[in-house]
């Protein structure tokens, strides 16, 4: 796991299509919230404010959170249905006091060593562990060097056919980079380290059932998924720790992300498992720079779209423009045209409503990042019944996933495509200049950093969902 990715019309007849072209168009009105040109909060956040700043309301708190309390005030008295949110990530501490009550339990299976529901996965009570016993892993570039080495051996350019030349040149480039970074003691860049040796071949897509049902974290430091899960749906109102965003959600755990880069096969099969087992939103807070089998993932994304599932992805933490330097997974193979209309790519914003609004580490992209959401110093659940603040687009994505779950819970007739457009169009419009993320910041309009030019707003999202559902 490299965690290193105006006036508005109320006309409902307009097909406003935001972003790269996709396979379908969703009828969704323009956002109705006005631009809030409020003064930046100059005082430091108090400990109380910092604890849940991501839920704050910009208009009342001058903190660019998601206006969650106002969303629940709007939803008061309305009925909701339970939604399943799949967390495709590391293992989850299912015994955590704030997570245990909200874990998904497969209603068609029991722990008896049998595949009671006939889905191929034995005793998949809370989800599935596609990693098996794996924890430490290489980066994808290291695995590619190992595989290329088997293909090319000690060949020189003179021995390479024209058809092989592109791969051979990539092999030379990656071998040089991996060799420079390998210290001899780590596993990220150790070509001789193969964590999946003796297990089903992660490059053989014909074998689709492997792993086990142990979806828990293997070590205490494997905290990423627990943190993500808490942001989405930690038990609300129990006076313990934190409140998650969605109040009627069950968390399905898909352990596909090791300490290192995930395999494309695990990602693709994890998406398919979630779509086949009732998830209506999948959070994918991970990413990498190379994806040799990306077509498997693209096919899985399209499969999830057919199943009406929203996929929320983190854009990455390299402080770079992913329109120019893609991160994987994504939903646009050419960085221009989307393959489906169900993916939301998320950047991270800070609690500063000024030029420092974008997190300095966040990736961005006018074509390929859809919206920004709170992603700095976010307090959430970690293994051992504890709580800890963490930052990254990995924390911003589940904020969006939580609001997606909230919308789908109260307005279940809305399609995945409609929900995506609601999230993007209902966000708080930012119409001032900000510093670009990265090591050499420049001042640009915030609208240059993402498709929507907005930051997540749960209150406006549920209001818009109400209008559309009627």
Number of C-alpha atoms within 10 A of each C-alpha: 23 20 18 17 36 9 10 12 11 12 10 13 9 13 13 15 14 17 20 19 15 17 13 12 15 19 17 25 23 21 23 18 17 12 14 13 12 12 9 15 16 10 6 8 14 9 9 8 14 17 18 16 25 29 23 22 20 20 13 8 13 18 23 28 27 29 25 20 15 18 19 18 10 15 17 9 8 9 9 17 14 16 25 25 32 29 31 28 28 30 29 33 29 23 14 19 18 30 24 16 16 22 26 21 16 16 9 13 20 16 12 9 11 14 16 16 15 10 14 13 22 21 22 26 21 22 28 28 28 25 26 17 14 17 18 19 25 24 24 23 24 26 22 20 24 19 14 18 17 10 14 15 10 8 11 10 12 7 11 14 10 10 8 13 14 11 15 21 12 15 21 15 12 17 21 12 15 18 15 10 13 15 12 9 8 13 20 23 26 22 21 11 17 15 15 16 9 7 13 14 13 17 13 9 15 8 11 14 13 18 21 18 21 23 27 22 20 16 11 10 10 20 21 23 29 28 27 33 35 31 27 31 31 33 26 18 11 11 9 11 21 21 23 25 30 29 23 18 26 27 28 28 33 32 29 30 30 20 17 19 26 24 25 25 24 26 25 23 20 27 28 20 20 26 24 15 14 16 26 25 28 29 28 26 31 30 25 22 17 17 20 13 14 19 14 17 24 20 16 21 27 20 18 27 22 13 18 19 28 30 27 25 31 33 40 31 26 20 23 23 24 22 18 12 12 23 23 22 27 26 26 21 15 11 18 14 16 20 22 22 28 28 26 26 29 37 34 32 28 25 25 18 23 19 16 16 23 30 28 23 24 30 34 35 26 20 23 29 27 30 32 36 28 32 26 26 19 24 23 26 32 27 24 14 14 12 18 15 15 18 18 28 32 31 31 33 32 34 36 33 32 27 26 30 32 29 25 27 22 21 21 19 12 18 18 26 23 20 28 23 27 27 29 28 30 26 25 29 23 21 15 15 17 22 20 28 25 18 11 9 12 11 12 14 15 24 19 16 27 24 22 26 22 24 30 29 32 30 23 25 27 26 18 23 25 16 11 17 11 6
